[in-house]
Amino acid sequence: MFHFVYADEHGNAFDHPGLFALGRLGNSFVEPTEDEFIPMPQGTSLTLIPNRTAVVMDKKGQFKKYRGKGWAVGALLPQGYTRTLLPAFVNDAKAGPLPLFGYTAVGYKDGRFYVAARPTDIDDKWNPKHFNTAVLKEKVNRLVEKFPQNRIIRQLSFCALEYGCFTAQNIFYERWEGGIPASPACNARCLGCISLQPAECCPSPQARINFVPDVKEIVELGVHHLNTAQEAIISFGQGCEGEPSLQADIIVQSIIKIREQTGNGTINMNTNAGYTKGIEKICRAGINSLRVSLNSARKGTYHAYYKPQNYTFEDVKASLKEADGQGVYTYLNLLFFPGVNDCEDEVEALLDLVNTTGVKAIQIRNLNIDPDWFLANIPLPQGEPLGVPAFLEVLKQELPHVEIGNYTKPVGTYRED
């Protein structure tokens, strides 16, 4: 068993020798199993969870609310790890939604912290040690000076220095996956949108671009990155923008002109894939890969989270099929929530979606949202949750030719048996 961890008002973390940590699957509190916890990996952050009452287990095995001093604690995992359990807490005070983080259960055992997670991908390129280095500002200034009229580069300079965005920083480091935001508009109103949020929900962690770049700006930056970066990827669809396919005509012209100048690297787009006509055009233009974001393969749960404005989940499936038919490498960006996506009906729907649309890979991303806010706004799945370790095993067994991981990679580097 893992000791309960709490924090004082100064942010110092302590373990409680007389109480044990619980986790949460959906709305259910559970005692963690050994295969659901790992020693806290490098890059993990511990965070206070204010205005929430922790739920713990005493030495008699009874679950109860923690009434001692201190705040509940959660972990924020680095990329490459999939959360297995949420922190166990209740919102007694009926406080407003928590900030948009992927809150993970924490415990303490044998002199070290443990977190509820499983390693699901290894890619040192996303290790925080490679980012926010002492030379970043100099590199930002150098590229801004090289392309002084390029508004995208000015936007990315802000994202790199103020938000610490890794894909923005990669543009200036001239390596790996670099983001090219293209669309201020969106056709969804996601509950957990990180760039635009309705007032009744949590504050957005970053602002959205307020302009549509022209083809020259996209081509200028795209060619530069693909020709200078190691393992180069340029990606439309960043956290500081809306839905990139709404700018399909501009992106199509940009892809064509980029490929007239260089055949290097991968051109990718992160998309909700709801605008099928735009996706068709972009695929025909020669994009290499699409990373389609969804929180569920069930229509009702998908619509409750994404709140699509002028498309349906059927359009998303049609876009995936269209892309696969044109030879575009497609993978899902699955916004994963323990106790929802691992339930039986959710798993069956996901397997069916992958098998009928030709998806080649699934990226599992921890859904950053207040658990109570999320669960109150979606239709709850039927059936018992399998648990995240069992869910991962089902994917491995049922989808042997589909890569399960966490990172976008250059086309051709995924395993194909």
C-alpha positions as CSV (number, residue, x, y, z in Angstrom):
1,M,0.0,0.0,0.0
2,F,1.1,3.6,-0.7
3,H,0.9,6.3,2.0
4,F,-1.4,9.3,1.4
5,V,0.4,12.4,0.3
6,Y,-0.8,15.9,1.3
7,A,0.7,19.4,1.1
8,D,0.8,22.4,3.4
9,E,-0.1,26.0,2.5
10,H,3.5,26.6,1.4
11,G,3.5,23.8,-1.1
12,N,5.6,21.3,0.9
13,A,4.6,17.7,0.4
14,F,4.3,15.2,3.3
15,D,3.3,11.5,3.6
16,H,0.8,10.5,6.3
17,P,2.0,7.3,8.0
18,G,-1.4,6.4,9.2
19,L,-3.4,6.8,6.0
20,F,-3.1,5.3,2.6
21,A,-3.5,6.7,-0.9
22,L,-6.6,5.9,-3.0
23,G,-7.1,6.5,-6.7
24,R,-10.1,7.2,-8.8
25,L,-11.6,5.6,-11.9
26,G,-14.3,7.8,-13.2
27,N,-16.6,8.4,-10.2
28,S,-15.3,5.4,-8.2
29,F,-12.6,5.4,-5.5
30,V,-10.3,2.4,-5.6
31,E,-7.3,1.1,-3.8
32,P,-4.3,1.2,-6.2
33,T,-2.7,-2.0,-7.4
34,E,1.0,-2.5,-7.7
35,D,0.9,-2.4,-11.5
36,E,-0.9,0.9,-11.5
37,F,1.8,2.8,-9.7
38,I,5.4,3.5,-10.7
39,P,8.3,5.4,-9.1
40,M,7.8,9.1,-10.0
41,P,9.7,9.7,-13.2
42,Q,12.0,12.6,-14.0
43,G,10.0,15.6,-15.3
44,T,6.9,15.0,-13.1
45,S,5.5,17.9,-11.1
46,L,3.5,17.7,-7.9
47,T,0.7,20.2,-7.6
48,L,-1.7,21.3,-5.0
49,I,-5.4,20.6,-5.6
50,P,-7.1,23.5,-3.8
51,N,-10.6,23.5,-2.4
52,R,-11.0,19.8,-2.7
53,T,-11.2,17.2,0.1
54,A,-9.0,14.2,-0.3
55,V,-10.4,10.7,0.1
56,V,-8.1,8.2,1.9
57,M,-8.0,4.7,3.3
58,D,-7.4,4.1,7.0
59,K,-5.6,1.1,8.6
60,K,-8.9,-0.7,8.8
61,G,-9.4,-0.5,5.1
62,Q,-12.2,2.0,5.4
63,F,-12.5,4.8,2.8
64,K,-13.1,8.2,4.3
65,K,-12.7,11.9,3.7
66,Y,-9.4,13.4,5.0
67,R,-10.2,16.0,7.7
68,G,-6.6,16.9,8.7
69,K,-4.6,19.9,7.8
70,G,-3.3,20.3,4.2
71,W,-4.4,20.1,0.6
72,A,-4.9,17.2,-1.7
73,V,-1.9,16.6,-4.1
74,G,-1.8,15.4,-7.7
75,A,1.0,14.7,-10.1
76,L,1.4,16.2,-13.6
77,L,3.2,13.6,-15.8
78,P,5.8,14.2,-18.4
79,Q,5.0,13.1,-22.0
80,G,5.4,9.4,-22.6
81,Y,3.4,8.3,-19.6
82,T,-0.2,7.3,-19.5
83,R,-2.2,8.1,-16.3
84,T,-3.8,5.0,-14.7
85,L,-5.7,6.7,-11.8
86,L,-7.0,10.1,-11.0
87,P,-6.4,11.6,-7.5
88,A,-9.1,10.7,-5.0
89,F,-10.9,13.8,-3.9
90,V,-14.4,15.4,-3.7
91,N,-15.5,18.9,-4.3
92,D,-17.2,19.5,-0.9
93,A,-17.0,23.3,-1.2
94,K,-18.6,23.3,-4.7
95,A,-15.7,25.3,-5.9
96,G,-15.2,26.3,-9.5
97,P,-13.4,24.1,-12.0
98,L,-9.7,23.4,-11.6
99,P,-7.2,24.6,-14.1
100,L,-6.6,22.4,-17.2
101,F,-4.1,19.9,-16.0
102,G,-3.9,16.1,-16.2
103,Y,-4.2,15.4,-12.5
104,T,-2.7,12.0,-11.5
105,A,-2.9,10.0,-8.2
106,V,0.2,10.2,-6.0
107,G,1.5,7.9,-3.2
108,Y,4.6,7.4,-1.1
109,K,6.3,4.2,-0.3
110,D,9.8,3.1,0.9
111,G,11.2,6.6,0.9
112,R,10.0,7.8,-2.5
113,F,7.1,9.2,-4.4
114,Y,5.0,7.0,-6.7
115,V,2.5,8.1,-9.4
116,A,-0.4,6.3,-11.0
117,A,1.1,5.8,-14.5
118,R,2.4,3.5,-17.1
119,P,5.3,4.3,-19.5
120,T,3.8,4.0,-23.0
121,D,6.4,5.6,-25.3
122,I,10.1,6.5,-25.2
123,D,11.4,9.5,-27.1
124,D,14.2,11.5,-25.5
125,K,13.5,14.4,-27.9
126,W,10.6,15.5,-25.6
127,N,12.6,15.4,-22.4
128,P,12.3,18.8,-20.7
129,K,16.1,19.0,-20.5
130,H,16.2,19.9,-24.2
131,F,13.9,22.9,-23.8
132,N,14.0,26.4,-22.3
133,T,17.8,26.4,-22.5
134,A,20.1,29.4,-22.0
135,V,20.5,29.9,-25.8
136,L,16.8,29.9,-26.6
137,K,16.2,33.6,-26.6
138,E,19.3,34.2,-28.8
139,K,17.9,31.6,-31.3
140,V,14.5,33.2,-31.3
141,N,16.0,36.7,-32.0
142,R,18.1,35.3,-34.8
143,L,15.1,33.7,-36.7
144,V,12.9,36.8,-36.1
145,E,15.7,38.9,-37.6
146,K,16.1,36.5,-40.6
147,F,12.3,36.7,-41.4
148,P,11.2,40.1,-39.9
149,Q,7.9,40.2,-41.8
150,N,6.8,36.7,-40.9
151,R,3.9,37.0,-38.5
152,I,3.9,33.3,-37.7
153,I,7.5,33.5,-36.4
154,R,6.6,36.4,-34.2
155,Q,3.7,34.4,-32.8
156,L,5.9,31.4,-32.2
157,S,8.5,33.5,-30.5
158,F,5.9,34.5,-27.9
159,C,4.7,30.9,-27.6
160,A,8.3,29.7,-27.1
161,L,9.4,32.3,-24.6
162,E,6.1,33.0,-22.7
163,Y,4.3,29.7,-22.8
164,G,7.3,27.4,-23.1
165,C,5.6,25.5,-26.0
166,F,7.9,22.7,-27.1
167,T,6.8,22.6,-30.8
168,A,7.3,26.4,-31.0
169,Q,10.7,26.1,-29.5
170,N,11.7,23.4,-31.9
171,I,11.3,25.9,-34.8
172,F,14.0,28.1,-33.2
173,Y,16.2,25.2,-32.2
174,E,15.8,24.0,-35.9
175,R,15.0,20.4,-35.0
176,W,12.3,17.7,-34.8
177,E,8.6,18.7,-34.8
178,G,7.8,22.4,-35.3
179,G,4.4,24.0,-35.2
180,I,2.9,26.3,-37.8
181,P,-0.4,27.8,-36.5
182,A,-2.7,28.8,-39.3
183,S,-6.3,29.2,-38.1
184,P,-7.8,31.6,-35.6
185,A,-11.3,30.0,-36.1
186,C,-12.6,26.7,-34.9
187,N,-15.7,24.5,-35.6
188,A,-15.8,23.0,-32.1
189,R,-16.2,24.3,-28.5
190,C,-14.3,21.8,-26.5
191,L,-14.8,21.6,-22.8
192,G,-11.1,21.5,-22.3
193,C,-9.9,23.9,-25.1
194,I,-6.5,25.3,-24.2
195,S,-6.7,28.4,-26.3
196,L,-10.3,29.7,-26.0
197,Q,-12.6,29.0,-23.0
198,P,-16.1,30.1,-22.1
199,A,-16.3,32.2,-19.0
200,E,-18.0,29.5,-16.9
201,C,-15.2,27.1,-17.3
202,C,-11.5,27.2,-16.3
203,P,-9.2,29.9,-17.7
204,S,-7.3,29.1,-20.9
205,P,-3.6,28.6,-20.4
206,Q,-2.7,30.4,-23.7
207,A,-4.1,32.8,-26.2
208,R,-5.2,32.0,-29.8
209,I,-3.7,33.6,-32.9
210,N,-5.8,36.5,-34.2
211,F,-4.8,36.4,-37.9
212,V,-4.7,34.1,-40.8
213,P,-1.2,33.8,-42.2
214,D,-0.7,34.1,-46.0
215,V,0.8,31.4,-48.1
216,K,4.2,33.1,-48.3
217,E,4.6,33.1,-44.6
218,I,3.7,29.4,-44.2
219,V,6.0,28.4,-47.1
220,E,8.9,30.5,-45.9
221,L,8.8,28.9,-42.5
222,G,7.9,25.4,-43.7
223,V,10.8,25.2,-46.2
224,H,13.2,26.6,-43.7
225,H,12.3,24.0,-41.0
226,L,12.2,21.0,-43.3
227,N,15.5,21.9,-44.8
228,T,17.4,22.7,-41.6
229,A,15.9,20.5,-38.9
230,Q,16.9,17.0,-38.0
231,E,14.1,14.5,-38.3
232,A,12.0,17.4,-39.5
233,I,8.2,17.6,-39.1
234,I,6.0,20.7,-39.6
235,S,2.6,20.5,-38.0
236,F,-0.5,22.6,-38.6
237,G,-2.9,22.6,-35.7
238,Q,-1.3,23.9,-32.5
239,G,-2.5,24.8,-29.1
240,C,-2.5,28.5,-30.0
241,E,-5.0,28.1,-32.8
242,G,-8.4,26.7,-33.8
243,E,-9.1,24.1,-36.4
244,P,-6.5,24.3,-39.2
245,S,-8.6,22.5,-41.9
246,L,-10.9,25.6,-41.9
247,Q,-8.0,27.3,-43.8
248,A,-7.8,24.4,-46.2
249,D,-7.3,26.5,-49.3
250,I,-4.3,28.3,-47.8
251,I,-2.8,25.1,-46.4
252,V,-3.3,23.3,-49.8
253,Q,-1.5,26.1,-51.7
254,S,1.3,26.1,-49.0
255,I,1.8,22.3,-49.2
256,I,2.1,22.4,-53.0
257,K,4.6,25.3,-52.9
258,I,6.6,23.7,-50.1
259,R,6.9,20.4,-52.0
260,E,8.0,22.3,-55.1
261,Q,11.0,23.5,-53.1
262,T,11.8,20.5,-50.9
263,G,11.0,16.9,-50.5
264,N,12.5,16.8,-47.0
265,G,10.7,15.8,-43.8
266,T,7.1,15.2,-42.9
267,I,4.1,17.6,-43.3
268,N,1.5,16.8,-40.6
269,M,-1.7,18.3,-39.4
270,N,-3.4,18.0,-36.0
271,T,-7.1,18.2,-36.6
272,N,-10.5,17.3,-35.3
273,A,-11.3,16.2,-38.9
274,G,-14.8,17.5,-38.8
275,Y,-14.5,19.5,-42.0
276,T,-14.3,16.6,-44.4
277,K,-14.2,18.7,-47.6
278,G,-11.2,20.6,-46.3
279,I,-9.5,17.3,-45.2
280,E,-10.1,15.9,-48.7
281,K,-8.4,18.9,-50.3
282,I,-5.4,18.8,-47.9
283,C,-4.9,15.1,-48.5
284,R,-4.9,15.5,-52.3
285,A,-2.3,18.3,-51.9
286,G,0.2,15.7,-50.5
287,I,0.1,16.0,-46.8
288,N,2.0,13.1,-45.2
289,S,0.0,12.5,-42.0
290,L,-3.1,13.5,-40.0
291,R,-3.3,13.3,-36.2
292,V,-7.1,13.3,-35.4
293,S,-8.1,14.3,-32.0
294,L,-11.0,12.7,-30.1
295,N,-12.0,11.9,-26.6
296,S,-14.3,9.0,-27.4
297,A,-15.3,6.8,-30.3
298,R,-18.9,7.0,-29.2
299,K,-20.9,9.8,-30.8
300,G,-22.7,11.0,-27.6
301,T,-19.6,11.3,-25.5
302,Y,-17.7,12.9,-28.4
303,H,-20.3,15.5,-29.0
304,A,-20.6,16.3,-25.3
305,Y,-17.0,17.1,-25.1
306,Y,-16.2,18.7,-28.5
307,K,-19.6,20.4,-29.0
308,P,-19.2,20.5,-32.8
309,Q,-20.7,23.5,-34.4
310,N,-21.3,22.4,-38.0
311,Y,-20.2,18.8,-38.2
312,T,-20.9,15.4,-36.6
313,F,-18.8,12.4,-35.5
314,E,-19.8,10.7,-38.7
315,D,-17.8,13.5,-40.6
316,V,-14.8,12.6,-38.5
317,K,-15.0,9.0,-39.5
318,A,-15.5,10.0,-43.2
319,S,-12.4,12.1,-43.0
320,L,-10.3,9.2,-41.6
321,K,-11.5,6.9,-44.3
322,E,-10.8,9.6,-47.0
323,A,-7.3,10.1,-45.7
324,D,-6.6,6.4,-45.5
325,G,-7.8,6.0,-49.1
326,Q,-5.4,8.6,-50.3
327,G,-2.5,7.0,-48.6
328,V,-2.1,9.5,-45.8
329,Y,-0.8,8.2,-42.5
330,T,-3.6,8.6,-39.9
331,Y,-3.5,8.2,-36.2
332,L,-5.7,9.1,-33.3
333,N,-4.9,11.6,-30.6
334,L,-7.0,9.9,-27.9
335,L,-7.7,12.2,-25.0
336,F,-7.7,9.6,-22.4
337,F,-9.6,9.7,-19.1
338,P,-9.4,6.7,-16.6
339,G,-12.7,5.3,-15.8
340,V,-14.3,6.4,-19.1
341,N,-12.2,5.3,-22.1
342,D,-11.3,2.0,-20.5
343,C,-15.0,1.0,-20.0
344,E,-16.3,-1.9,-22.1
345,D,-18.5,0.1,-24.5
346,E,-15.9,2.7,-25.1
347,V,-13.2,0.1,-25.9
348,E,-15.5,-1.7,-28.3
349,A,-16.3,1.5,-30.1
350,L,-12.6,2.5,-30.3
351,L,-11.7,-0.9,-31.8
352,D,-14.4,-0.6,-34.4
353,L,-13.4,2.9,-35.3
354,V,-9.8,1.8,-35.9
355,N,-10.7,-1.3,-37.8
356,T,-13.1,0.5,-40.1
357,T,-11.1,3.6,-40.9
358,G,-7.5,2.3,-41.4
359,V,-6.0,4.1,-38.5
360,K,-2.3,3.3,-38.2
361,A,-1.4,4.5,-34.7
362,I,-3.0,5.7,-31.5
363,Q,-1.4,8.4,-29.4
364,I,-2.8,8.3,-25.8
365,R,-2.8,11.7,-24.3
366,N,-3.9,12.4,-20.7
367,L,-7.0,14.6,-20.8
368,N,-6.3,17.9,-19.1
369,I,-9.4,18.8,-17.3
370,D,-11.1,19.0,-13.9
371,P,-12.5,15.4,-13.4
372,D,-15.7,16.5,-11.8
373,W,-16.4,19.1,-14.5
374,F,-15.7,16.6,-17.2
375,L,-17.9,13.8,-15.8
376,A,-20.8,16.1,-15.1
377,N,-20.9,17.2,-18.8
378,I,-20.7,13.8,-20.6
379,P,-22.9,10.8,-20.8
380,L,-21.3,8.2,-18.6
381,P,-20.3,4.9,-20.3
382,Q,-22.0,1.6,-19.6
383,G,-20.2,-1.3,-18.1
384,E,-17.3,-1.6,-15.6
385,P,-13.9,0.0,-16.3
386,L,-11.2,-2.5,-17.2
387,G,-8.5,-0.4,-15.6
388,V,-5.8,1.2,-17.6
389,P,-3.3,-1.6,-17.6
390,A,-5.9,-4.0,-18.9
391,F,-7.1,-1.4,-21.5
392,L,-3.5,-1.1,-22.8
393,E,-3.3,-4.9,-23.0
394,V,-6.5,-5.1,-25.0
395,L,-5.3,-2.6,-27.5
396,K,-2.0,-4.6,-27.9
397,Q,-3.9,-7.9,-28.4
398,E,-6.8,-6.7,-30.6
399,L,-4.8,-4.2,-32.7
400,P,-1.4,-5.8,-33.3
401,H,-0.7,-3.7,-36.4
402,V,-1.5,-0.4,-34.7
403,E,1.3,1.5,-33.0
404,I,0.3,2.5,-29.4
405,G,2.3,5.5,-28.1
406,N,2.4,9.1,-27.2
407,Y,4.4,11.0,-29.8
408,T,4.1,12.3,-33.4
409,K,7.0,10.8,-35.5
410,P,8.2,11.2,-39.0
411,V,6.1,9.1,-41.4
412,G,7.7,5.7,-41.8
413,T,9.2,5.4,-38.2
414,Y,6.2,3.6,-36.7
415,R,6.3,-0.1,-36.4
416,E,4.6,-2.0,-39.2
417,D,4.6,-5.8,-38.7
